[in-house]
Amino acid sequence: MSTTALLTESSSTSATRNDSDIDALPYVDREIDDPATVERLIDQELRRMRRKPGSDRSQLPMEVELFQNNDILKQEWDRVKKKEPLNALDYSRYEIKAPEEDEADETEWKKAVDNSKAQLESQTDSMFNLELLAKFGPNAWRVHNYQLEGELKQLQQTTSEYRDAVLRINRERKADQTQAGGSLRTLENKWSDLISQNLQVDIASSALEQEVEELRRYRASLKAKAEQN
C-alpha cells in the first residue's frame, strides 16, 4: 500500500477535520511527480474540503462603485474610465500677453502689467531656489543617499535572515518528512505482512474446512455401510 493510497483513505474518513489540514509529504510522496496523479489528488482534496460561505468568486459583484464618499476622487476615477486627458497644469498662467485689442481699456492693461510683475517675481523666486539648490543641494543629496544606503543594508540583512529562516524550515520539514516517510514505509510493510498472514490463515482455514467436510462425508458413508451390514 503506497503513501498515496494512505492519503486517499485518510482523506475519505476525515470529513470532520479542519479544512486547513491537508495531508501531504512532498519530500516523501514521489507519486506527485506524475501530472495525472497530481490532478487526481487535487480533485480529491477539493471534493474533501468544504466550501465556505462567500468563498465563491461568482458571488462577487461585476462592478464596484469606488470613492462614493469622495467627490474629487470619484471625478478623477470617472475621467480615467473615460480615458480623458489630464489637465493638471494651466500653462496659460505663465504666458505674458498684451491685450489683443488695439483699443483696450485701462483695466485690461492693468491686468497685463500685474501678470508681468507676478511672472517676474516667480522667475526671481526660481533663481533664488536654484542658487540655494546649487549651494546646499549636493550635501542634502549625500545625506539622503547615505540614509538610503543604511535602509538598503537593513533590508538586505532582513531579507537574508528571512531567507535563512526559510531554508532552515525547509531543512527541518525535509528531515521530519523523511523520518515520517520511513515510519510510513515500516507501517506499510507491517500492514502488508499482516494482510499476507491473514490471507494465509484464510487459505489454511478454507483448506481445513474442506478437509473437515470430506471427513464428515467419509464418516457418513462409513456409517451408512455399517447400517446396511
Secondary structure, 3 states (H helix, E strand, C coil): CCHHHHHHHHHHCCCCCCCCCCCCCCCCCHHHHCHHHHHHHHHHHHHHCCCCCCCCHHHCCCCCCCCCCCHHHHHHHHHHHCCCCCCCCCHHHHCCCCCCCCCCCHHHHHHHHHHHHHHHHHHHHHHHHHHHHHHHHHHHHHHHHHHHHHHHHHHHHHHHHHHHHHHHHHHHHHHHHHHHHHHHHHHHHHHHHHHHHHHHHHHHHHHHHHHHHHHHHHHHHHHHHHHHC
